[in-house]
Amino acid sequence: AATVLCARLREGCRAVLAEAPQLSRWDAVAGDGDCGETFATAATQILAALGECNASGSTMTPPRTVAAVLETLSGVVSGRMGGTAGAVLSIFIAALHSRLSSCAAMDTSFCKLEVTVWLG
């Protein structure tokens, strides 16, 4: 499951990096125009922290459990993303980590289904 989550995060980060200029253009209409840069910074930091999911050339080892992936993600978002988006996403990731951790401890069929829904 951690490998799947890591791979999906990697795909998402690459999509964010590709669309960062458009995010900033949209943000410039109603804000200060730095949204794309904020998300691109987070995406770059997440890719680095997850070791590019063992992509060729990576020297880092990705986290081995879903909890470890979420913990890593939370640390990057809360510590390096910045802005309101970083704070809001950090809260969401912490709640997800808490819920999935409590499900793992309960080991019930409902919780297994919930983890499957989150990870696809």
Secondary structure, 3 states (H helix, E strand, C coil): CHHHHHHHHHHHHHHHHHHHHHHHHHHHHHCCCCHHHHHHHHHHHHHHHCHHHHCCCCCCCCCCCHHHHHHHHHHHHHHHHCHHHHHHHHHHHHHHHHHHHHHHHHCCHHHHHHHHHHHC
